[in-house]
C-alpha cells in the first residue's frame, strides 16, 4: 500500500513539474531533446552559458567602443588649442569613468552568473542524492 502511494505521488509530482520546468527553459535554444529532469537541467545550464557568452560579447563591444572614443578624444586633445584641452580632458575622464564602471558591472554580473550556476549544480546534486536515497528506501520497503 505504501509503495502504491509513493509511486502515485511520484507520478503526480513529475506530471506537475514537467510543464513548469519546460516553461522555465522555453525561449532558449534547446539543442538536446531531454524531456527528463536531468535533460531539462542540462538545457537550462546551456541556456545560462549562452546568455553569459552573449552578455560578455556585448560588454566587450561596449568596452571597445568606449576605448575607441577615448583614443579619438586623445588625438583631438593633442591637436587642440589650450582652452579646448580642458574640455576634452574632462570628456576623456568621463569616458574613463564609464569604462571602469562597465568593467565593475561586468565583474559583478559574472560573479552572479557563476553563483547561479554553482547553486544550480548544488540543486542537481541534492536531487541526485535524494533520488538515490529514495531508491534505497524503496528497496527496504519490500
C-alpha positions as CSV (number, residue, x, y, z in Angstrom):
1,X,0.0,0.0,0.0
2,X,2.8,2.4,0.8
3,X,4.5,1.5,-2.5
4,X,1.5,2.4,-4.5
5,X,1.1,5.7,-2.6
6,X,4.7,6.5,-3.2
7,X,4.6,5.6,-6.9
8,X,1.4,7.6,-7.4
9,X,2.8,10.6,-5.7
10,X,6.0,10.4,-7.7
11,X,4.0,10.2,-10.9
12,X,1.8,13.2,-9.9
13,X,4.9,15.2,-9.0
14,X,6.6,14.5,-12.3
15,X,3.4,15.4,-14.2
16,X,3.1,18.7,-12.3
17,X,6.7,19.7,-12.5
18,X,7.1,18.8,-16.2
19,X,5.2,21.9,-17.7
20,X,6.7,24.2,-15.0
21,X,10.2,23.1,-15.9
22,X,9.6,23.4,-19.6
23,X,8.2,26.9,-19.1
24,X,11.3,28.0,-17.3
25,X,13.6,26.9,-20.1
26,X,11.4,28.0,-23.0
27,X,12.8,30.8,-25.2
28,X,16.2,29.1,-25.2
29,X,17.9,27.1,-27.9
30,X,17.3,23.6,-26.7
31,X,19.9,21.6,-28.5
32,X,19.1,18.3,-26.8
33,X,15.8,16.6,-26.7
34,X,15.9,15.8,-23.0
35,X,12.5,15.6,-21.5
36,X,13.5,14.2,-18.2
37,X,14.6,16.3,-15.3
38,X,18.3,15.9,-16.0
39,X,17.8,16.9,-19.6
40,X,15.9,20.0,-18.7
41,X,18.6,20.9,-16.2
42,X,21.3,20.4,-18.8
43,X,19.2,22.6,-21.2
44,X,18.9,25.3,-18.6
45,X,22.6,25.3,-18.0
46,X,23.3,25.5,-21.7
47,X,20.9,28.5,-21.9
48,X,22.6,30.1,-19.0
49,X,26.0,29.6,-20.6
50,X,24.8,31.1,-23.9
51,X,23.4,34.1,-22.1
52,X,26.7,34.6,-20.3
53,X,28.6,34.4,-23.6
54,X,26.2,36.9,-25.3
55,X,26.4,39.2,-22.4
56,X,30.3,39.1,-22.3
57,X,30.4,39.8,-26.1
58,X,28.1,42.8,-25.7
59,X,30.3,44.1,-22.9
60,X,33.5,43.6,-24.9
61,X,32.0,45.5,-27.8
62,X,30.9,48.3,-25.4
63,X,34.3,48.5,-23.8
64,X,36.0,48.6,-27.2
65,X,33.7,51.4,-28.3
66,X,34.5,53.4,-25.2
67,X,38.2,52.8,-25.6
68,X,38.0,54.0,-29.2
69,X,36.2,57.1,-28.1
70,X,38.9,57.8,-25.5
71,X,41.6,57.3,-28.2
72,X,39.8,59.7,-30.5
73,X,39.5,62.3,-27.8
74,X,43.2,61.9,-27.0
75,X,44.0,62.6,-30.7
76,X,41.8,65.6,-30.7
77,X,43.3,66.7,-27.4
78,X,46.9,66.8,-28.8
79,X,45.8,68.8,-31.8
80,X,43.5,71.3,-29.9
81,X,44.3,74.7,-28.6
82,X,44.9,75.2,-24.9
83,X,41.3,76.3,-24.0
84,X,39.7,73.3,-25.6
85,X,42.2,70.9,-24.0
86,X,40.4,71.3,-20.6
87,X,37.1,70.4,-22.1
88,X,38.5,67.5,-23.9
89,X,40.4,66.3,-20.8
90,X,37.0,66.4,-19.0
91,X,35.4,64.2,-21.7
92,X,38.4,61.8,-21.5
93,X,37.9,61.4,-17.8
94,X,34.2,60.9,-18.2
95,X,34.8,58.1,-20.7
96,X,37.4,56.5,-18.5
97,X,35.0,56.6,-15.6
98,X,32.2,55.0,-17.7
99,X,34.7,52.3,-18.9
100,X,35.7,51.5,-15.3
101,X,32.0,51.3,-14.4
102,X,31.3,48.9,-17.2
103,X,34.2,46.7,-16.1
104,X,32.9,46.7,-12.5
105,X,29.4,45.9,-13.5
106,X,30.7,43.1,-15.8
107,X,32.6,41.6,-12.9
108,X,29.6,41.7,-10.6
109,X,27.3,40.2,-13.2
110,X,29.8,37.4,-14.0
111,X,30.1,36.7,-10.3
112,X,26.3,36.5,-10.1
113,X,26.2,34.1,-13.1
114,X,28.8,31.9,-11.5
115,X,27.0,31.8,-8.2
116,X,23.7,30.9,-10.0
117,X,25.4,28.2,-11.9
118,X,27.0,26.8,-8.7
119,X,23.6,26.9,-7.0
120,X,22.0,25.0,-9.9
121,X,24.8,22.4,-9.7
122,X,24.2,22.0,-5.9
123,X,20.4,21.6,-6.5
124,X,21.1,18.9,-9.1
125,X,23.5,17.1,-6.7
126,X,20.9,17.3,-3.9
127,X,18.3,15.9,-6.3
128,X,20.6,13.1,-7.3
129,X,21.3,12.3,-3.7
130,X,17.7,12.4,-2.8
131,X,16.8,10.1,-5.7
132,X,19.5,7.6,-4.7
133,X,18.1,7.6,-1.1
134,X,14.6,7.2,-2.4
135,X,15.6,4.1,-4.4
136,X,17.5,2.7,-1.4
137,X,14.4,3.2,0.8
138,X,12.2,1.7,-1.9
139,X,14.3,-1.5,-1.7
140,X,13.8,-1.6,2.1
141,X,10.0,-1.5,1.9
142,X,9.8,-4.9,0.3
